Amino acid sequence: MHVDKSLGGIEMLRKVWAYVFVTTREPRRVVQSIRKIRGVVKADALFGTPDIIVLVEGSDIGTMDTVIDKIALVPEGSSD
C-alpha cells in the first residue's frame, strides 16, 4: 500500500483499477452475482460481446487480482 502525503499533509490512498470483460450465456444472472463481490465498483450487462463489463478496484495489483479471480469463479446462471 502506498500513501501519498504530498497534498499539504492530506493522506491520499492510491488504488489500482481494471476493467474486466466477461462472456457468459446468462449475463443478467451472472452480473447480479458479480455485483456482490467485494472490490467490484460497478458491473453492467451489455448488448453484444462482451456480455458484461466490470470495474474492479484494489489497494494493489494483488488485491485486484484476487477480485478478478472471484469473478472468474462465478458459475453460469448463478444469482447468489
ZATI-316736 format. One record per atom (N, C-alpha, C, O): residue number from 1; atom name; x negated, y negated, z negated. Coordinates in steps of 0.05 Angstrom, whole numbers. Example, Ala and Ser with C-alpha at 12.3 -4.5 7.8 and 13.67 -1.06 7.14 Angstrom:
2
<zalo><n>1</n><atom>N</atom><x>-264</x><y>114</y><z>-156</z></zalo>
<zalo><n>1</n><atom>CA</atom><x>-246</x><y>90</y><z>-156</z></zalo>
<zalo><n>1</n><atom>C</atom><x>-264</x><y>66</y><z>-156</z></zalo>
<zalo><n>1</n><atom>O</atom><x>-285</x><y>66</y><z>-169</z></zalo>
<zalo><n>2</n><atom>N</atom><x>-257</x><y>45</y><z>-142</z></zalo>
<zalo><n>2</n><atom>CA</atom><x>-273</x><y>21</y><z>-143</z></zalo>
<zalo><n>2</n><atom>C</atom><x>-258</x><y>-1</y><z>-157</z></zalo>
<zalo><n>2</n><atom>O</atom><x>-268</x><y>-23</y><z>-161</z></zalo>
This chain:
80
<zalo><n>1</n><atom>N</atom><x>-17</x><y>23</y><z>0</z></zalo>
<zalo><n>1</n><atom>CA</atom><x>0</x><y>0</y><z>0</z></zalo>
<zalo><n>1</n><atom>C</atom><x>-18</x><y>-25</y><z>0</z></zalo>
<zalo><n>1</n><atom>O</atom><x>-38</x><y>-26</y><z>-14</z></zalo>
<zalo><n>2</n><atom>N</atom><x>-10</x><y>-44</y><z>16</z></zalo>
<zalo><n>2</n><atom>CA</atom><x>-26</x><y>-69</y><z>17</z></zalo>
<zalo><n>2</n><atom>C</atom><x>-9</x><y>-92</y><z>9</z></zalo>
<zalo><n>2</n><atom>O</atom><x>13</x><y>-96</y><z>19</z></zalo>
<zalo><n>3</n><atom>N</atom><x>-18</x><y>-108</y><z>-10</z></zalo>
<zalo><n>3</n><atom>CA</atom><x>-4</x><y>-132</y><z>-18</z></zalo>
<zalo><n>3</n><atom>C</atom><x>-20</x><y>-156</y><z>-9</z></zalo>
<zalo><n>3</n><atom>O</atom><x>-44</x><y>-158</y><z>-15</z></zalo>
<zalo><n>4</n><atom>N</atom><x>-7</x><y>-173</y><z>6</z></zalo>
<zalo><n>4</n><atom>CA</atom><x>-19</x><y>-197</y><z>16</z></zalo>
<zalo><n>4</n><atom>C</atom><x>-12</x><y>-221</y><z>-2</z></zalo>
<zalo><n>4</n><atom>O</atom><x>12</x><y>-228</y><z>-5</z></zalo>
<zalo><n>5</n><atom>N</atom><x>-32</x><y>-233</y><z>-15</z></zalo>
<zalo><n>5</n><atom>CA</atom><x>-27</x><y>-255</y><z>-33</z></zalo>
<zalo><n>5</n><atom>C</atom><x>-35</x><y>-282</y><z>-21</z></zalo>
<zalo><n>5</n><atom>O</atom><x>-40</x><y>-301</y><z>-35</z></zalo>
<zalo><n>6</n><atom>N</atom><x>-35</x><y>-284</y><z>5</z></zalo>
<zalo><n>6</n><atom>CA</atom><x>-45</x><y>-308</y><z>19</z></zalo>
<zalo><n>6</n><atom>C</atom><x>-24</x><y>-330</y><z>21</z></zalo>
<zalo><n>6</n><atom>O</atom><x>-31</x><y>-352</y><z>30</z></zalo>
<zalo><n>7</n><atom>N</atom><x>0</x><y>-326</y><z>13</z></zalo>
<zalo><n>7</n><atom>CA</atom><x>21</x><y>-347</y><z>16</z></zalo>
<zalo><n>7</n><atom>C</atom><x>26</x><y>-361</y><z>-11</z></zalo>
<zalo><n>7</n><atom>O</atom><x>47</x><y>-357</y><z>-23</z></zalo>
<zalo><n>8</n><atom>N</atom><x>6</x><y>-376</y><z>-20</z></zalo>
<zalo><n>8</n><atom>CA</atom><x>9</x><y>-392</y><z>-44</z></zalo>
<zalo><n>8</n><atom>C</atom><x>15</x><y>-376</y><z>-69</z></zalo>
<zalo><n>8</n><atom>O</atom><x>31</x><y>-385</y><z>-86</z></zalo>
<zalo><n>9</n><atom>N</atom><x>3</x><y>-353</y><z>-71</z></zalo>
<zalo><n>9</n><atom>CA</atom><x>7</x><y>-336</y><z>-95</z></zalo>
<zalo><n>9</n><atom>C</atom><x>32</x><y>-319</y><z>-93</z></zalo>
<zalo><n>9</n><atom>O</atom><x>37</x><y>-303</y><z>-112</z></zalo>
<zalo><n>10</n><atom>N</atom><x>48</x><y>-321</y><z>-72</z></zalo>
<zalo><n>10</n><atom>CA</atom><x>71</x><y>-304</y><z>-68</z></zalo>
<zalo><n>10</n><atom>C</atom><x>62</x><y>-277</y><z>-57</z></zalo>
<zalo><n>10</n><atom>O</atom><x>48</x><y>-276</y><z>-37</z></zalo>
<zalo><n>11</n><atom>N</atom><x>70</x><y>-256</y><z>-71</z></zalo>
<zalo><n>11</n><atom>CA</atom><x>62</x><y>-229</y><z>-61</z></zalo>
<zalo><n>11</n><atom>C</atom><x>81</x><y>-220</y><z>-39</z></zalo>
<zalo><n>11</n><atom>O</atom><x>105</x><y>-220</y><z>-43</z></zalo>
<zalo><n>12</n><atom>N</atom><x>70</x><y>-212</y><z>-17</z></zalo>
<zalo><n>12</n><atom>CA</atom><x>85</x><y>-202</y><z>6</z></zalo>
<zalo><n>12</n><atom>C</atom><x>77</x><y>-173</y><z>10</z></zalo>
<zalo><n>12</n><atom>O</atom><x>54</x><y>-167</y><z>14</z></zalo>
<zalo><n>13</n><atom>N</atom><x>97</x><y>-155</y><z>10</z></zalo>
<zalo><n>13</n><atom>CA</atom><x>91</x><y>-127</y><z>14</z></zalo>
<zalo><n>13</n><atom>C</atom><x>93</x><y>-122</y><z>44</z></zalo>
<zalo><n>13</n><atom>O</atom><x>114</x><y>-128</y><z>57</z></zalo>
<zalo><n>14</n><atom>N</atom><x>73</x><y>-111</y><z>56</z></zalo>
<zalo><n>14</n><atom>CA</atom><x>73</x><y>-104</y><z>84</z></zalo>
<zalo><n>14</n><atom>C</atom><x>86</x><y>-77</y><z>88</z></zalo>
<zalo><n>14</n><atom>O</atom><x>80</x><y>-58</y><z>72</z></zalo>
<zalo><n>15</n><atom>N</atom><x>102</x><y>-74</y><z>108</z></zalo>
<zalo><n>15</n><atom>CA</atom><x>115</x><y>-49</y><z>114</z></zalo>
<zalo><n>15</n><atom>C</atom><x>110</x><y>-42</y><z>143</z></zalo>
<zalo><n>15</n><atom>O</atom><x>103</x><y>-59</y><z>160</z></zalo>
<zalo><n>16</n><atom>N</atom><x>112</x><y>-16</y><z>149</z></zalo>
<zalo><n>16</n><atom>CA</atom><x>110</x><y>-7</y><z>177</z></zalo>
<zalo><n>16</n><atom>C</atom><x>137</x><y>1</y><z>187</z></zalo>
<zalo><n>16</n><atom>O</atom><x>154</x><y>11</y><z>171</z></zalo>
<zalo><n>17</n><atom>N</atom><x>142</x><y>-3</y><z>212</z></zalo>
<zalo><n>17</n><atom>CA</atom><x>168</x><y>2</y><z>224</z></zalo>
<zalo><n>17</n><atom>C</atom><x>164</x><y>19</y><z>249</z></zalo>
<zalo><n>17</n><atom>O</atom><x>143</x><y>17</y><z>263</z></zalo>
<zalo><n>18</n><atom>N</atom><x>184</x><y>35</y><z>256</z></zalo>
<zalo><n>18</n><atom>CA</atom><x>184</x><y>51</y><z>280</z></zalo>
<zalo><n>18</n><atom>C</atom><x>212</x><y>54</y><z>291</z></zalo>
<zalo><n>18</n><atom>O</atom><x>231</x><y>57</y><z>275</z></zalo>
<zalo><n>19</n><atom>N</atom><x>215</x><y>54</y><z>317</z></zalo>
<zalo><n>19</n><atom>CA</atom><x>240</x><y>62</y><z>329</z></zalo>
<zalo><n>19</n><atom>C</atom><x>237</x><y>92</y><z>337</z></zalo>
<zalo><n>19</n><atom>O</atom><x>217</x><y>100</y><z>349</z></zalo>
<zalo><n>20</n><atom>N</atom><x>257</x><y>107</y><z>330</z></zalo>
<zalo><n>20</n><atom>CA</atom><x>257</x><y>136</y><z>335</z></zalo>
<zalo><n>20</n><atom>C</atom><x>280</x><y>142</y><z>354</z></zalo>
<zalo><n>20</n><atom>O</atom><x>303</x><y>134</y><z>349</z></zalo>
<zalo><n>21</n><atom>N</atom><x>275</x><y>156</y><z>375</z></zalo>
<zalo><n>21</n><atom>CA</atom><x>295</x><y>163</y><z>395</z></zalo>
<zalo><n>21</n><atom>C</atom><x>303</x><y>193</y><z>390</z></zalo>
<zalo><n>21</n><atom>O</atom><x>285</x><y>210</y><z>389</z></zalo>
<zalo><n>22</n><atom>N</atom><x>329</x><y>198</y><z>388</z></zalo>
<zalo><n>22</n><atom>CA</atom><x>339</x><y>225</y><z>382</z></zalo>
<zalo><n>22</n><atom>C</atom><x>357</x><y>234</y><z>405</z></zalo>
<zalo><n>22</n><atom>O</atom><x>374</x><y>220</y><z>414</z></zalo>
<zalo><n>23</n><atom>N</atom><x>353</x><y>259</y><z>413</z></zalo>
<zalo><n>23</n><atom>CA</atom><x>371</x><y>272</y><z>433</z></zalo>
<zalo><n>23</n><atom>C</atom><x>385</x><y>294</y><z>418</z></zalo>
<zalo><n>23</n><atom>O</atom><x>373</x><y>311</y><z>405</z></zalo>
<zalo><n>24</n><atom>N</atom><x>412</x><y>295</y><z>421</z></zalo>
<zalo><n>24</n><atom>CA</atom><x>428</x><y>315</y><z>407</z></zalo>
<zalo><n>24</n><atom>C</atom><x>454</x><y>319</y><z>423</z></zalo>
<zalo><n>24</n><atom>O</atom><x>462</x><y>303</y><z>439</z></zalo>
<zalo><n>25</n><atom>N</atom><x>467</x><y>342</y><z>418</z></zalo>
<zalo><n>25</n><atom>CA</atom><x>493</x><y>348</y><z>430</z></zalo>
<zalo><n>25</n><atom>C</atom><x>515</x><y>335</y><z>415</z></zalo>
<zalo><n>25</n><atom>O</atom><x>537</x><y>332</y><z>426</z></zalo>
<zalo><n>26</n><atom>N</atom><x>511</x><y>327</y><z>390</z></zalo>
<zalo><n>26</n><atom>CA</atom><x>531</x><y>316</y><z>372</z></zalo>
<zalo><n>26</n><atom>C</atom><x>523</x><y>289</y><z>361</z></zalo>
<zalo><n>26</n><atom>O</atom><x>519</x><y>287</y><z>336</z></zalo>
<zalo><n>27</n><atom>N</atom><x>520</x><y>268</y><z>377</z></zalo>
<zalo><n>27</n><atom>CA</atom><x>509</x><y>243</y><z>367</z></zalo>
<zalo><n>27</n><atom>C</atom><x>525</x><y>231</y><z>344</z></zalo>
<zalo><n>27</n><atom>O</atom><x>513</x><y>220</y><z>326</z></zalo>
<zalo><n>28</n><atom>N</atom><x>551</x><y>231</y><z>346</z></zalo>
<zalo><n>28</n><atom>CA</atom><x>568</x><y>218</y><z>325</z></zalo>
<zalo><n>28</n><atom>C</atom><x>563</x><y>231</y><z>298</z></zalo>
<zalo><n>28</n><atom>O</atom><x>561</x><y>217</y><z>278</z></zalo>
<zalo><n>29</n><atom>N</atom><x>562</x><y>257</y><z>297</z></zalo>
<zalo><n>29</n><atom>CA</atom><x>558</x><y>271</y><z>272</z></zalo>
<zalo><n>29</n><atom>C</atom><x>529</x><y>269</y><z>262</z></zalo>
<zalo><n>29</n><atom>O</atom><x>525</x><y>264</y><z>238</z></zalo>
<zalo><n>30</n><atom>N</atom><x>510</x><y>272</y><z>279</z></zalo>
<zalo><n>30</n><atom>CA</atom><x>482</x><y>271</y><z>271</z></zalo>
<zalo><n>30</n><atom>C</atom><x>475</x><y>243</y><z>261</z></zalo>
<zalo><n>30</n><atom>O</atom><x>460</x><y>240</y><z>242</z></zalo>
<zalo><n>31</n><atom>N</atom><x>485</x><y>222</y><z>274</z></zalo>
<zalo><n>31</n><atom>CA</atom><x>479</x><y>195</y><z>266</z></zalo>
<zalo><n>31</n><atom>C</atom><x>489</x><y>189</y><z>237</z></zalo>
<zalo><n>31</n><atom>O</atom><x>476</x><y>174</y><z>223</z></zalo>
<zalo><n>32</n><atom>N</atom><x>511</x><y>201</y><z>230</z></zalo>
<zalo><n>32</n><atom>CA</atom><x>522</x><y>197</y><z>203</z></zalo>
<zalo><n>32</n><atom>C</atom><x>503</x><y>209</y><z>182</z></zalo>
<zalo><n>32</n><atom>O</atom><x>498</x><y>198</y><z>161</z></zalo>
<zalo><n>33</n><atom>N</atom><x>491</x><y>233</y><z>188</z></zalo>
<zalo><n>33</n><atom>CA</atom><x>472</x><y>245</y><z>170</z></zalo>
<zalo><n>33</n><atom>C</atom><x>446</x><y>229</y><z>169</z></zalo>
<zalo><n>33</n><atom>O</atom><x>435</x><y>226</y><z>147</z></zalo>
<zalo><n>34</n><atom>N</atom><x>437</x><y>220</y><z>192</z></zalo>
<zalo><n>34</n><atom>CA</atom><x>412</x><y>205</y><z>193</z></zalo>
<zalo><n>34</n><atom>C</atom><x>414</x><y>179</y><z>176</z></zalo>
<zalo><n>34</n><atom>O</atom><x>395</x><y>172</y><z>163</z></zalo>
<zalo><n>35</n><atom>N</atom><x>437</x><y>166</y><z>177</z></zalo>
<zalo><n>35</n><atom>CA</atom><x>441</x><y>141</y><z>162</z></zalo>
<zalo><n>35</n><atom>C</atom><x>438</x><y>145</y><z>132</z></zalo>
<zalo><n>35</n><atom>O</atom><x>432</x><y>126</y><z>118</z></zalo>
<zalo><n>36</n><atom>N</atom><x>441</x><y>169</y><z>122</z></zalo>
<zalo><n>36</n><atom>CA</atom><x>439</x><y>175</y><z>93</z></zalo>
<zalo><n>36</n><atom>C</atom><x>410</x><y>179</y><z>84</z></zalo>
<zalo><n>36</n><atom>O</atom><x>405</x><y>181</y><z>60</z></zalo>
<zalo><n>37</n><atom>N</atom><x>391</x><y>181</y><z>102</z></zalo>
<zalo><n>37</n><atom>CA</atom><x>364</x><y>187</y><z>95</z></zalo>
<zalo><n>37</n><atom>C</atom><x>350</x><y>161</y><z>85</z></zalo>
<zalo><n>37</n><atom>O</atom><x>352</x><y>140</y><z>99</z></zalo>
<zalo><n>38</n><atom>N</atom><x>337</x><y>163</y><z>62</z></zalo>
<zalo><n>38</n><atom>CA</atom><x>323</x><y>140</y><z>51</z></zalo>
<zalo><n>38</n><atom>C</atom><x>300</x><y>132</y><z>70</z></zalo>
<zalo><n>38</n><atom>O</atom><x>284</x><y>150</y><z>78</z></zalo>
<zalo><n>39</n><atom>N</atom><x>298</x><y>107</y><z>77</z></zalo>
<zalo><n>39</n><atom>CA</atom><x>278</x><y>97</y><z>95</z></zalo>
<zalo><n>39</n><atom>C</atom><x>289</x><y>91</y><z>122</z></zalo>
<zalo><n>39</n><atom>O</atom><x>276</x><y>79</y><z>139</z></zalo>
<zalo><n>40</n><atom>N</atom><x>314</x><y>100</y><z>128</z></zalo>
<zalo><n>40</n><atom>CA</atom><x>327</x><y>93</y><z>153</z></zalo>
<zalo><n>40</n><atom>C</atom><x>341</x><y>66</y><z>149</z></zalo>
<zalo><n>40</n><atom>O</atom><x>358</x><y>63</y><z>132</z></zalo>
<zalo><n>41</n><atom>N</atom><x>332</x><y>46</y><z>164</z></zalo>
<zalo><n>41</n><atom>CA</atom><x>343</x><y>19</y><z>163</z></zalo>
<zalo><n>41</n><atom>C</atom><x>369</x><y>18</y><z>178</z></zalo>
<zalo><n>41</n><atom>O</atom><x>389</x><y>6</y><z>169</z></zalo>
<zalo><n>42</n><atom>N</atom><x>369</x><y>30</y><z>202</z></zalo>
<zalo><n>42</n><atom>CA</atom><x>393</x><y>29</y><z>220</z></zalo>
<zalo><n>42</n><atom>C</atom><x>392</x><y>52</y><z>238</z></zalo>
<zalo><n>42</n><atom>O</atom><x>371</x><y>60</y><z>248</z></zalo>
<zalo><n>43</n><atom>N</atom><x>415</x><y>63</y><z>244</z></zalo>
<zalo><n>43</n><atom>CA</atom><x>417</x><y>85</y><z>263</z></zalo>
<zalo><n>43</n><atom>C</atom><x>443</x><y>82</y><z>279</z></zalo>
<zalo><n>43</n><atom>O</atom><x>464</x><y>78</y><z>267</z></zalo>
<zalo><n>44</n><atom>N</atom><x>441</x><y>83</y><z>305</z></zalo>
<zalo><n>44</n><atom>CA</atom><x>464</x><y>79</y><z>323</z></zalo>
<zalo><n>44</n><atom>C</atom><x>465</x><y>99</y><z>345</z></zalo>
<zalo><n>44</n><atom>O</atom><x>444</x><y>106</y><z>357</z></zalo>
<zalo><n>45</n><atom>N</atom><x>489</x><y>109</y><z>351</z></zalo>
<zalo><n>45</n><atom>CA</atom><x>493</x><y>126</y><z>374</z></zalo>
<zalo><n>45</n><atom>C</atom><x>494</x><y>109</y><z>399</z></zalo>
<zalo><n>45</n><atom>O</atom><x>504</x><y>86</y><z>398</z></zalo>
<zalo><n>46</n><atom>N</atom><x>483</x><y>119</y><z>421</z></zalo>
<zalo><n>46</n><atom>CA</atom><x>482</x><y>105</y><z>446</z></zalo>
<zalo><n>46</n><atom>C</atom><x>497</x><y>120</y><z>468</z></zalo>
<zalo><n>46</n><atom>O</atom><x>502</x><y>144</y><z>465</z></zalo>
<zalo><n>47</n><atom>N</atom><x>503</x><y>106</y><z>489</z></zalo>
<zalo><n>47</n><atom>CA</atom><x>513</x><y>119</y><z>513</z></zalo>
<zalo><n>47</n><atom>C</atom><x>489</x><y>125</y><z>531</z></zalo>
<zalo><n>47</n><atom>O</atom><x>473</x><y>107</y><z>537</z></zalo>
<zalo><n>48</n><atom>N</atom><x>486</x><y>150</y><z>539</z></zalo>
<zalo><n>48</n><atom>CA</atom><x>463</x><y>157</y><z>556</z></zalo>
<zalo><n>48</n><atom>C</atom><x>441</x><y>169</y><z>539</z></zalo>
<zalo><n>48</n><atom>O</atom><x>445</x><y>178</y><z>517</z></zalo>
<zalo><n>49</n><atom>N</atom><x>417</x><y>169</y><z>551</z></zalo>
<zalo><n>49</n><atom>CA</atom><x>394</x><y>182</y><z>538</z></zalo>
<zalo><n>49</n><atom>C</atom><x>375</x><y>160</y><z>529</z></zalo>
<zalo><n>49</n><atom>O</atom><x>368</x><y>142</y><z>546</z></zalo>
<zalo><n>50</n><atom>N</atom><x>365</x><y>159</y><z>505</z></zalo>
<zalo><n>50</n><atom>CA</atom><x>370</x><y>178</y><z>484</z></zalo>
<zalo><n>50</n><atom>C</atom><x>398</x><y>175</y><z>472</z></zalo>
<zalo><n>50</n><atom>O</atom><x>412</x><y>156</y><z>478</z></zalo>
<zalo><n>51</n><atom>N</atom><x>407</x><y>195</y><z>456</z></zalo>
<zalo><n>51</n><atom>CA</atom><x>433</x><y>194</y><z>445</z></zalo>
<zalo><n>51</n><atom>C</atom><x>435</x><y>177</y><z>420</z></zalo>
<zalo><n>51</n><atom>O</atom><x>457</x><y>166</y><z>414</z></zalo>
<zalo><n>52</n><atom>N</atom><x>413</x><y>174</y><z>405</z></zalo>
<zalo><n>52</n><atom>CA</atom><x>412</x><y>159</y><z>380</z></zalo>
<zalo><n>52</n><atom>C</atom><x>386</x><y>143</y><z>379</z></zalo>
<zalo><n>52</n><atom>O</atom><x>365</x><y>153</y><z>388</z></zalo>
<zalo><n>53</n><atom>N</atom><x>387</x><y>119</y><z>369</z></zalo>
<zalo><n>53</n><atom>CA</atom><x>363</x><y>103</y><z>363</z></zalo>
<zalo><n>53</n><atom>C</atom><x>364</x><y>97</y><z>333</z></zalo>
<zalo><n>53</n><atom>O</atom><x>384</x><y>90</y><z>322</z></zalo>
<zalo><n>54</n><atom>N</atom><x>340</x><y>101</y><z>321</z></zalo>
<zalo><n>54</n><atom>CA</atom><x>338</x><y>98</y><z>292</z></zalo>
<zalo><n>54</n><atom>C</atom><x>315</x><y>78</y><z>286</z></zalo>
<zalo><n>54</n><atom>O</atom><x>293</x><y>81</y><z>298</z></zalo>
<zalo><n>55</n><atom>N</atom><x>320</x><y>59</y><z>268</z></zalo>
<zalo><n>55</n><atom>CA</atom><x>298</x><y>42</y><z>259</z></zalo>
<zalo><n>55</n><atom>C</atom><x>290</x><y>52</y><z>231</z></zalo>
<zalo><n>55</n><atom>O</atom><x>306</x><y>54</y><z>213</z></zalo>
<zalo><n>56</n><atom>N</atom><x>264</x><y>59</y><z>229</z></zalo>
<zalo><n>56</n><atom>CA</atom><x>253</x><y>72</y><z>205</z></zalo>
<zalo><n>56</n><atom>C</atom><x>233</x><y>52</y><z>193</z></zalo>
<zalo><n>56</n><atom>O</atom><x>218</x><y>38</y><z>207</z></zalo>
<zalo><n>57</n><atom>N</atom><x>233</x><y>51</y><z>166</z></zalo>
<zalo><n>57</n><atom>CA</atom><x>215</x><y>34</y><z>151</z></zalo>
<zalo><n>57</n><atom>C</atom><x>200</x><y>50</y><z>130</z></zalo>
<zalo><n>57</n><atom>O</atom><x>211</x><y>68</y><z>118</z></zalo>
<zalo><n>58</n><atom>N</atom><x>175</x><y>43</y><z>126</z></zalo>
<zalo><n>58</n><atom>CA</atom><x>159</x><y>55</y><z>105</z></zalo>
<zalo><n>58</n><atom>C</atom><x>138</x><y>37</y><z>94</z></zalo>
<zalo><n>58</n><atom>O</atom><x>131</x><y>17</y><z>107</z></zalo>
<zalo><n>59</n><atom>N</atom><x>128</x><y>42</y><z>71</z></zalo>
<zalo><n>59</n><atom>CA</atom><x>107</x><y>26</y><z>59</z></zalo>
<zalo><n>59</n><atom>C</atom><x>80</x><y>30</y><z>72</z></zalo>
<zalo><n>59</n><atom>O</atom><x>62</x><y>14</y><z>71</z></zalo>
<zalo><n>60</n><atom>N</atom><x>78</x><y>54</y><z>86</z></zalo>
<zalo><n>60</n><atom>CA</atom><x>54</x><y>60</y><z>101</z></zalo>
<zalo><n>60</n><atom>C</atom><x>61</x><y>81</y><z>122</z></zalo>
<zalo><n>60</n><atom>O</atom><x>84</x><y>90</y><z>123</z></zalo>
<zalo><n>61</n><atom>N</atom><x>43</x><y>88</y><z>139</z></zalo>
<zalo><n>61</n><atom>CA</atom><x>48</x><y>107</y><z>160</z></zalo>
<zalo><n>61</n><atom>C</atom><x>56</x><y>134</y><z>150</z></zalo>
<zalo><n>61</n><atom>O</atom><x>74</x><y>147</y><z>161</z></zalo>
<zalo><n>62</n><atom>N</atom><x>44</x><y>143</y><z>128</z></zalo>
<zalo><n>62</n><atom>CA</atom><x>51</x><y>169</y><z>117</z></zalo>
<zalo><n>62</n><atom>C</atom><x>80</x><y>170</y><z>107</z></zalo>
<zalo><n>62</n><atom>O</atom><x>94</x><y>190</y><z>112</z></zalo>
<zalo><n>63</n><atom>N</atom><x>89</x><y>149</y><z>94</z></zalo>
<zalo><n>63</n><atom>CA</atom><x>117</x><y>148</y><z>84</z></zalo>
<zalo><n>63</n><atom>C</atom><x>136</x><y>147</y><z>108</z></zalo>
<zalo><n>63</n><atom>O</atom><x>156</x><y>161</y><z>108</z></zalo>
<zalo><n>64</n><atom>N</atom><x>129</x><y>132</y><z>128</z></zalo>
<zalo><n>64</n><atom>CA</atom><x>146</x><y>130</y><z>152</z></zalo>
<zalo><n>64</n><atom>C</atom><x>147</x><y>158</y><z>166</z></zalo>
<zalo><n>64</n><atom>O</atom><x>168</x><y>166</y><z>176</z></zalo>
<zalo><n>65</n><atom>N</atom><x>124</x><y>172</y><z>168</z></zalo>
<zalo><n>65</n><atom>CA</atom><x>124</x><y>198</y><z>180</z></zalo>
<zalo><n>65</n><atom>C</atom><x>142</x><y>218</y><z>165</z></zalo>
<zalo><n>65</n><atom>O</atom><x>155</x><y>235</y><z>177</z></zalo>
<zalo><n>66</n><atom>N</atom><x>143</x><y>216</y><z>138</z></zalo>
<zalo><n>66</n><atom>CA</atom><x>160</x><y>233</y><z>122</z></zalo>
<zalo><n>66</n><atom>C</atom><x>189</x><y>228</y><z>129</z></zalo>
<zalo><n>66</n><atom>O</atom><x>205</x><y>247</y><z>131</z></zalo>
<zalo><n>67</n><atom>N</atom><x>197</x><y>203</y><z>133</z></zalo>
<zalo><n>67</n><atom>CA</atom><x>224</x><y>197</y><z>141</z></zalo>
<zalo><n>67</n><atom>C</atom><x>230</x><y>209</y><z>168</z></zalo>
<zalo><n>67</n><atom>O</atom><x>252</x><y>220</y><z>173</z></zalo>
<zalo><n>68</n><atom>N</atom><x>212</x><y>206</y><z>187</z></zalo>
<zalo><n>68</n><atom>CA</atom><x>216</x><y>217</y><z>214</z></zalo>
<zalo><n>68</n><atom>C</atom><x>218</x><y>248</y><z>213</z></zalo>
<zalo><n>68</n><atom>O</atom><x>234</x><y>259</y><z>227</z></zalo>
<zalo><n>69</n><atom>N</atom><x>202</x><y>260</y><z>196</z></zalo>
<zalo><n>69</n><atom>CA</atom><x>205</x><y>290</y><z>192</z></zalo>
<zalo><n>69</n><atom>C</atom><x>232</x><y>297</y><z>182</z></zalo>
<zalo><n>69</n><atom>O</atom><x>243</x><y>317</y><z>191</z></zalo>
<zalo><n>70</n><atom>N</atom><x>243</x><y>282</y><z>164</z></zalo>
<zalo><n>70</n><atom>CA</atom><x>270</x><y>287</y><z>153</z></zalo>
<zalo><n>70</n><atom>C</atom><x>291</x><y>284</y><z>175</z></zalo>
<zalo><n>70</n><atom>O</atom><x>311</x><y>300</y><z>176</z></zalo>
<zalo><n>71</n><atom>N</atom><x>288</x><y>265</y><z>193</z></zalo>
<zalo><n>71</n><atom>CA</atom><x>306</x><y>261</y><z>216</z></zalo>
<zalo><n>71</n><atom>C</atom><x>305</x><y>286</y><z>233</z></zalo>
<zalo><n>71</n><atom>O</atom><x>326</x><y>296</y><z>242</z></zalo>
<zalo><n>72</n><atom>N</atom><x>281</x><y>296</y><z>239</z></zalo>
<zalo><n>72</n><atom>CA</atom><x>278</x><y>319</y><z>256</z></zalo>
<zalo><n>72</n><atom>C</atom><x>291</x><y>344</y><z>244</z></zalo>
<zalo><n>72</n><atom>O</atom><x>299</x><y>363</y><z>259</z></zalo>
<zalo><n>73</n><atom>N</atom><x>295</x><y>345</y><z>218</z></zalo>
<zalo><n>73</n><atom>CA</atom><x>307</x><y>369</y><z>205</z></zalo>
<zalo><n>73</n><atom>C</atom><x>337</x><y>368</y><z>203</z></zalo>
<zalo><n>73</n><atom>O</atom><x>350</x><y>387</y><z>195</z></zalo>
<zalo><n>74</n><atom>N</atom><x>349</x><y>345</y><z>211</z></zalo>
<zalo><n>74</n><atom>CA</atom><x>378</x><y>343</y><z>211</z></zalo>
<zalo><n>74</n><atom>C</atom><x>390</x><y>363</y><z>231</z></zalo>
<zalo><n>74</n><atom>O</atom><x>383</x><y>362</y><z>255</z></zalo>
<zalo><n>75</n><atom>N</atom><x>407</x><y>382</y><z>222</z></zalo>
<zalo><n>75</n><atom>CA</atom><x>418</x><y>402</y><z>240</z></zalo>
<zalo><n>75</n><atom>C</atom><x>438</x><y>390</y><z>260</z></zalo>
<zalo><n>75</n><atom>O</atom><x>451</x><y>370</y><z>253</z></zalo>
<zalo><n>76</n><atom>N</atom><x>440</x><y>402</y><z>283</z></zalo>
<zalo><n>76</n><atom>CA</atom><x>460</x><y>395</y><z>303</z></zalo>
<zalo><n>76</n><atom>C</atom><x>488</x><y>397</y><z>290</z></zalo>
<zalo><n>76</n><atom>O</atom><x>494</x><y>417</y><z>277</z></zalo>
<zalo><n>77</n><atom>N</atom><x>504</x><y>377</y><z>294</z></zalo>
<zalo><n>77</n><atom>CA</atom><x>531</x><y>379</y><z>285</z></zalo>
<zalo><n>77</n><atom>C</atom><x>535</x><y>374</y><z>255</z></zalo>
<zalo><n>77</n><atom>O</atom><x>557</x><y>377</y><z>244</z></zalo>
<zalo><n>78</n><atom>N</atom><x>513</x><y>367</y><z>241</z></zalo>
<zalo><n>78</n><atom>CA</atom><x>514</x><y>362</y><z>213</z></zalo>
<zalo><n>78</n><atom>C</atom><x>527</x><y>335</y><z>207</z></zalo>
<zalo><n>78</n><atom>O</atom><x>524</x><y>316</y><z>222</z></zalo>
<zalo><n>79</n><atom>N</atom><x>542</x><y>334</y><z>185</z></zalo>
<zalo><n>79</n><atom>CA</atom><x>553</x><y>308</y><z>176</z></zalo>
<zalo><n>79</n><atom>C</atom><x>548</x><y>304</y><z>147</z></zalo>
<zalo><n>79</n><atom>O</atom><x>562</x><y>288</y><z>134</z></zalo>
<zalo><n>80</n><atom>N</atom><x>528</x><y>318</y><z>135</z></zalo>
<zalo><n>80</n><atom>CA</atom><x>522</x><y>314</y><z>107</z></zalo>
<zalo><n>80</n><atom>C</atom><x>494</x><y>306</y><z>103</z></zalo>
<zalo><n>80</n><atom>O</atom><x>486</x><y>301</y><z>80</z></zalo>
